[in-house]
Amino acid sequence: MKKILHITALTLLVAILPAALSYAQEQKSPEQVKKEFYEAIEKQVERLTEQLDLEDWQVFYVDSILTHDYTALQEEFAKMSAAKMSNSDLFSDAQDKWMEQIYQSMKKVLNEKQWASYEKGGAARDKKARDKRAAKKNTKAVKK
């Protein structure tokens, strides 16, 4: 009987071990997450630099805007998660707030031609969606 239990336990261990190892490998360290976060911002800055033909001083401002606002958004999400908030509307509101901040900041940095290209690249569509969500939210608040 003991032999059967040992064989069963060993079989389970052999079956579970690969799954446990792959799960452990998928977990990223905080340093790795932070590195990927800044790499994503850098890629976006590079894309905007190429797409909009930014000057050096504009690249500096765009990088600063994105780094500051995305970091603030990430911190706000972390606080909400720590407070065990699970309402997705609250997370959407926070994201809309910071995306609107980025939109308004970019408007100050870009010239007219760059701004037109930026809006064509999806910023105008995103702004319209944010405004629509805000109007819907305000309509709900008035009805209550």
Contact map, one row per residue, 1 for C-alpha under 8 A:
111110000000000000000000000000000000000000000000000000000000000000000000000000000000000000000000000000000000000000000000000000000000000000000000
111111000000000000000000000000000000000000000000000000000000000000000000000000000000000000000000000000000000000000000000000000000000000000000000
111111100000000000000000000000000000000000000000000000000000000000000000000000000000000000000000000000000000000000000000000000000000000000000000
111111110000000000000000000000000000000000000000000000000000000000000000000000000000000000000000000000000000000000000000000000000000000000000000
111111111000000000000000000000000000000000000000000000000000000000000000000000000000000000000000000000000000000000000000000000000000000000000000
011111111100000000000000000000000000000000000000000000000000000000000000000000000000000000000000000000000000000000000000000000000000000000000000
001111111110000000000000000000000000000000000000000000000000000000000000000000000000000000000000000000000000000000000000000000000000000000000000
000111111111000000000000000000000000000000000000000000000000000000000000000000000000000000000000000000000000000000000000000000000000000000000000
000011111111100000000000000000000000000000000000000000000000000000000000000000000000000000000000000000000000000000000000000000000000000000000000
000001111111110000000000000000000000000000000000000000000000000000000000000000000000000000000000000000000000000000000000000000000000000000000000
000000111111111000000000000000000000000000000000000000000000000000000000000000000000000000000000000000000000000000000000000000000000000000000000
000000011111111100000000000000000000000000000000000000000000000000000000000000000000000000000000000000000000000000000000000000000000000000000000
000000001111111110000000000000000000000000000000000000000000000000000000000000000000000000000000000000000000000000000000000000000000000000000000
000000000111111111000000000000000000000000000000000000000000000000000000000000000000000000000000000000000000000000000000000000000000000000000000
000000000011111111100000000000000000000000000000000000000000000000000000000000000000000000000000000000000000000000000000000000000000000000000000
000000000001111111110000000000000000000000000000000000000000000000000000000000000000000000000000000000000000000000000000000000000000000000000000
000000000000111111111000000000000000000000000000000000000000000000000000000000000000000000000000000000000000000000000000000000000000000000000000
000000000000011111111100000000000000000000000000000000000000000000000000000000000000000000000000000000000000000000000000000000000000000000000000
000000000000001111111110000000000000000000000000000000000000000000000000000000000000000000000000000000000000000000000000000000000000000000000000
000000000000000111111111000000000000000000000000000000000000000000000000000000000000000000000000000000000000000000000000000000000000000000000000
000000000000000011111111100000000000000000000000000000000000000000000000000000000000000000000000000000000000000000000000000000000000000000000000
000000000000000001111111110000000000000000000000000000000000000000000000000000000000000000000000000000000000000000000000000000000000000000000000
000000000000000000111111111000000000000000000000000000000000000000000000000000000000000000000000000000000000000000000000000000000000000000000000
000000000000000000011111111000000000000000000000000000000000000000000000000000000000000000000000000000000000000000000000000000000000000000000000
000000000000000000001111111100000000000000000000000000000000000000000000000000000000000000000000000000000000000000000000000000000000000000000000
000000000000000000000111111100000000000000000000000000000000000000000000000000000000000000000000000000000000000000000000000000000000000000000000
000000000000000000000011111110000000000000000000000000000000000000000000000000000000000000000000000000000000000000000000000000000000000000000000
000000000000000000000000111111011000000000000000000000000000000000000000000000000000000000000000000000000000000000000000000000000000000000000000
000000000000000000000000001111111000000000000000000000000000000000000000000000000000000000000000000000000000000000000000000000000000000000000000
000000000000000000000000000111111100000000000000000000000000000000000000000000000000000000000000000000000000000000000000000000000000000000000000
000000000000000000000000000011111110000000000000000000000000000000000000000000000000000000000000000000000000000000000000000000000000000000000000
000000000000000000000000000111111111000000000000000000000000000000000000000000000000000000000000000000000000000000000000000000000000000000000000
000000000000000000000000000111111111100000000000000000000000000000000000000000000000000000000000000000000000000000000000000000000000000000000000
000000000000000000000000000001111111110000000000000000000000000000000000000000000000000000000000000000000000000000000000000000000000000000000000
000000000000000000000000000000111111111000000000000000000000000000000000000000000000000000000000000000000000000000000000000000000000000000000000
000000000000000000000000000000011111111100000000000000000000000000000000000000000000000000000000000000000000000000000000000000000000000000000000
000000000000000000000000000000001111111110000000000000000000000000000000000000000000000000000000000000000000000000000000000000000000000000000000
000000000000000000000000000000000111111111000000000000000000000000100000000000000000000000000000000000000000000000000000000000000000000000000000
000000000000000000000000000000000011111111100000000000000000000000000000000000000000000000000000000000000000000000000000000000000000000000000000
000000000000000000000000000000000001111111110000000000000000000000000000000000000000000000000000000000000000000000000000000000000000000000000000
000000000000000000000000000000000000111111111000000000000000001001100000000000000000000000000000000000000000000000000000000000000000000000000000
000000000000000000000000000000000000011111111100000000000000001000000000000000000000000000000000000000000000000000000000000000000000000000000000
000000000000000000000000000000000000001111111110000000000000000000000000000000000000000000000000000000000000000000000000000000000000000000000000
000000000000000000000000000000000000000111111111000000000000000000000000000000000000000000000000000000000000000000000000000000000000000000000000
000000000000000000000000000000000000000011111111100000000010011000000000000000000000000000000000000000000000000000000000000000000000000000000000
000000000000000000000000000000000000000001111111110000000000000000000000000000000000000000000000000000000000000000000000000000000000000000000000
000000000000000000000000000000000000000000111111111000000000000000000000000000000000000000000000000000000000000000000000000000000000000000000000
000000000000000000000000000000000000000000011111111111000000000000000000000000000000000000000000000000000000000000000000000000000000000000000000
000000000000000000000000000000000000000000001111111111100010000000000000000000000000000000000000000000000000000000000000000000000000000000000000
000000000000000000000000000000000000000000000111111111000000000000000000000000000000000000000000000000000000000000000000000000000000000000000000
000000000000000000000000000000000000000000000011111110000000000000000000000000000000000000000000000000000000000000001000000000000000000000000000
000000000000000000000000000000000000000000000001111111000000000000000000000000000000000000000000000000000000000001001100000000000000000000000000
000000000000000000000000000000000000000000000001111111100000000000000000000000000000000000000000000000000000000001000000000000000000000000000000
000000000000000000000000000000000000000000000001110111110110000000000000000000000000000000000000000000000000000000000000000000000000000000000000
000000000000000000000000000000000000000000000000100011111110000000000000000000000000000000000000000000000000000000000000000000000000000000000000
000000000000000000000000000000000000000000000000000001111111000000000000000000000000000000000000000000000000000000000000000000000000000000000000
000000000000000000000000000000000000000000000000000000111111100000000000000000000000000000000000000000000000000000000000000000000000000000000000
000000000000000000000000000000000000000000000000000001111111110000000000000000000000000000000000000000000000110000000000000000000000000000000000
000000000000000000000000000000000000000000001000100001111111111000000000000000000000000000000000000000000000000000000000000000000000000000000000
000000000000000000000000000000000000000000000000000000011111111100000000000000000000000000000000000000000000000000000000000000000000000000000000
000000000000000000000000000000000000000000000000000000001111111110000000000000000000000000000000000000000000100000000000000000000000000000000000
000000000000000000000000000000000000000000001000000000000111111111000000000000000000000000000000000000000100100000000000000000000000000000000000
000000000000000000000000000000000000000011001000000000000011111111100000000000000000000000000000000000000000000000000000000000000000000000000000
000000000000000000000000000000000000000000000000000000000001111111110000000000000000000000000000000000000000000000000000000000000000000000000000
000000000000000000000000000000000000000000000000000000000000111111111000000000000000000000000000000001001100000000000000000000000000000000000000
000000000000000000000000000000000000000010000000000000000000011111111100000000000000000000000000000001000000000000000000000000000000000000000000
000000000000000000000000000000000000010010000000000000000000001111111110000000000000000000000000000000000000000000000000000000000000000000000000
000000000000000000000000000000000000000000000000000000000000000111111111000000000000000000000000000000000000000000000000000000000000000000000000
000000000000000000000000000000000000000000000000000000000000000011111111100000000000000000000000011011000000000000000000000000000000000000000000
000000000000000000000000000000000000000000000000000000000000000001111111110000000000000000000000010000000000000000000000000000000000000000000000
000000000000000000000000000000000000000000000000000000000000000000111111111000000000000000000000000000000000000000000000000000000000000000000000
000000000000000000000000000000000000000000000000000000000000000000011111111100000000000000000000010000000000000000000000000000000000000000000000
000000000000000000000000000000000000000000000000000000000000000000001111111110000000000000000110010000000000000000000000000000000000000000000000
000000000000000000000000000000000000000000000000000000000000000000000111111111000000000000000000000000000000000000000000000000000000000000000000
000000000000000000000000000000000000000000000000000000000000000000000011111111100000000000000000000000000000000000000000000000000000000000000000
000000000000000000000000000000000000000000000000000000000000000000000001111111110000000000000100000000000000000000000000000000000000000000000000
000000000000000000000000000000000000000000000000000000000000000000000000111111111000000000100100000000000000000000000000000000000000000000000000
000000000000000000000000000000000000000000000000000000000000000000000000011111111100000000000000000000000000000000000000000000000000000000000000
000000000000000000000000000000000000000000000000000000000000000000000000001111111110000000000000000000000000000000000000000000000000000000000000
000000000000000000000000000000000000000000000000000000000000000000000000000111111111100000100000000000000000000000000000000000000000000000000000
000000000000000000000000000000000000000000000000000000000000000000000000000011111111110000000000000000000000000000000000000000000000000000000000
000000000000000000000000000000000000000000000000000000000000000000000000000001111111100000000000000000000000000000000000000000000000000000000000
000000000000000000000000000000000000000000000000000000000000000000000000000000111111100000000000000000000000000000000000000000000000000000000000
000000000000000000000000000000000000000000000000000000000000000000000000000000011111110000000000000000000000000000000000000000000000000000000000
000000000000000000000000000000000000000000000000000000000000000000000000000000011111111000000000000000000000000000000000000000000000000000000000
000000000000000000000000000000000000000000000000000000000000000000000000000000001001111100000000000000000000000000000000000000000000000000000000
000000000000000000000000000000000000000000000000000000000000000000000000000000000000111111100000000000000000000000000000000000000000000000000000
000000000000000000000000000000000000000000000000000000000000000000000000000000000000011111110000000000000000000000000000000000000000000000000000
000000000000000000000000000000000000000000000000000000000000000000000000000000000000001111111000000000000000000000000000000000000000000000000000
000000000000000000000000000000000000000000000000000000000000000000000000000000000000001111111100000000000000000000000000000000000000000000000000
000000000000000000000000000000000000000000000000000000000000000000000000000010010000001111111110000000000000000000000000000000000000000000000000
000000000000000000000000000000000000000000000000000000000000000000000000000000000000000111111111000000000000000000000000000000000000000000000000
000000000000000000000000000000000000000000000000000000000000000000000000000000000000000011111111100000000000000000000000000000000000000000000000
000000000000000000000000000000000000000000000000000000000000000000000000100110000000000001111111110000000000000000000000000000000000000000000000
000000000000000000000000000000000000000000000000000000000000000000000000100000000000000000111111111000000000000000000000000000000000000000000000
000000000000000000000000000000000000000000000000000000000000000000000000000000000000000000011111111100000000000000000000000000000100000000000000
000000000000000000000000000000000000000000000000000000000000000000000000000000000000000000001111111110000000000000000000000000000000000000000000
000000000000000000000000000000000000000000000000000000000000000000001101100000000000000000000111111111000000000000000000000000000000000000000000
000000000000000000000000000000000000000000000000000000000000000000001000000000000000000000000011111111100000000000000000000000000000000000000000
000000000000000000000000000000000000000000000000000000000000000000000000000000000000000000000001111111110000000000000000000000100100000000000000
000000000000000000000000000000000000000000000000000000000000000000001000000000000000000000000000111111111000000000000000000000000000000000000000
000000000000000000000000000000000000000000000000000000000000000011001000000000000000000000000000011111111100000000000000000000000000000000000000
000000000000000000000000000000000000000000000000000000000000000000000000000000000000000000000000001111111110000000000000001000100000000000000000
000000000000000000000000000000000000000000000000000000000000000000000000000000000000000000000000000111111111000000000000000000000000000000000000
000000000000000000000000000000000000000000000000000000000000000010000000000000000000000000000000000011111111100000000000000000000000000000000000
000000000000000000000000000000000000000000000000000000000000010010000000000000000000000000000000000001111111110000000000000000000000000000000000
000000000000000000000000000000000000000000000000000000000000000000000000000000000000000000000000000000111111111000100000000000000000000000000000
000000000000000000000000000000000000000000000000000000000000000000000000000000000000000000000000000000011111110000000000000000000000000000000000
000000000000000000000000000000000000000000000000000000000100110000000000000000000000000000000000000000001111111000000000000000000000000000000000
000000000000000000000000000000000000000000000000000000000100000000000000000000000000000000000000000000000111111111100000000000000000000000000000
000000000000000000000000000000000000000000000000000000000000000000000000000000000000000000000000000000000010111111100000000000000000000000000000
000000000000000000000000000000000000000000000000000000000000000000000000000000000000000000000000000000000000011111110000000000000000000000000000
000000000000000000000000000000000000000000000000000000000000000000000000000000000000000000000000000000000000011111111000000000000000000000000000
000000000000000000000000000000000000000000000000000110000000000000000000000000000000000000000000000000000000011111111100000000000000000000000000
000000000000000000000000000000000000000000000000000000000000000000000000000000000000000000000000000000000010011111111110000000000000000000000000
000000000000000000000000000000000000000000000000000000000000000000000000000000000000000000000000000000000000000111111111000000000000000000000000
000000000000000000000000000000000000000000000000001100000000000000000000000000000000000000000000000000000000000011111111100000000000000000000000
000000000000000000000000000000000000000000000000000100000000000000000000000000000000000000000000000000000000000001111111111000000000000000000000
000000000000000000000000000000000000000000000000000000000000000000000000000000000000000000000000000000000000000000111111111110000000000000000000
000000000000000000000000000000000000000000000000000000000000000000000000000000000000000000000000000000000000000000011111111100000000000000000000
000000000000000000000000000000000000000000000000000000000000000000000000000000000000000000000000000000000000000000001111111100000000000000000000
000000000000000000000000000000000000000000000000000000000000000000000000000000000000000000000000000000000000000000000111111111000000000000000000
000000000000000000000000000000000000000000000000000000000000000000000000000000000000000000000000000000100000000000000111111111100000000000000000
000000000000000000000000000000000000000000000000000000000000000000000000000000000000000000000000000000000000000000000011111111110000000000000000
000000000000000000000000000000000000000000000000000000000000000000000000000000000000000000000000000000000000000000000010011111111000000000000000
000000000000000000000000000000000000000000000000000000000000000000000000000000000000000000000000000000000000000000000000011111111100000000000000
000000000000000000000000000000000000000000000000000000000000000000000000000000000000000000000000000100100000000000000000001111111110000000000000
000000000000000000000000000000000000000000000000000000000000000000000000000000000000000000000000000000000000000000000000000111111111000000000000
000000000000000000000000000000000000000000000000000000000000000000000000000000000000000000000000000000000000000000000000000011111111100000000000
000000000000000000000000000000000000000000000000000000000000000000000000000000000000000000000001000100000000000000000000000001111111110000000000
000000000000000000000000000000000000000000000000000000000000000000000000000000000000000000000000000000000000000000000000000000111111111000000000
000000000000000000000000000000000000000000000000000000000000000000000000000000000000000000000000000000000000000000000000000000011111111100000000
000000000000000000000000000000000000000000000000000000000000000000000000000000000000000000000000000000000000000000000000000000001111111110000000
000000000000000000000000000000000000000000000000000000000000000000000000000000000000000000000000000000000000000000000000000000000111111111000000
000000000000000000000000000000000000000000000000000000000000000000000000000000000000000000000000000000000000000000000000000000000011111111100000
000000000000000000000000000000000000000000000000000000000000000000000000000000000000000000000000000000000000000000000000000000000001111111110000
000000000000000000000000000000000000000000000000000000000000000000000000000000000000000000000000000000000000000000000000000000000000111111111000
000000000000000000000000000000000000000000000000000000000000000000000000000000000000000000000000000000000000000000000000000000000000011111111100
000000000000000000000000000000000000000000000000000000000000000000000000000000000000000000000000000000000000000000000000000000000000001111111110
000000000000000000000000000000000000000000000000000000000000000000000000000000000000000000000000000000000000000000000000000000000000000111111111
000000000000000000000000000000000000000000000000000000000000000000000000000000000000000000000000000000000000000000000000000000000000000011111111
000000000000000000000000000000000000000000000000000000000000000000000000000000000000000000000000000000000000000000000000000000000000000001111111
000000000000000000000000000000000000000000000000000000000000000000000000000000000000000000000000000000000000000000000000000000000000000000111111
000000000000000000000000000000000000000000000000000000000000000000000000000000000000000000000000000000000000000000000000000000000000000000011111
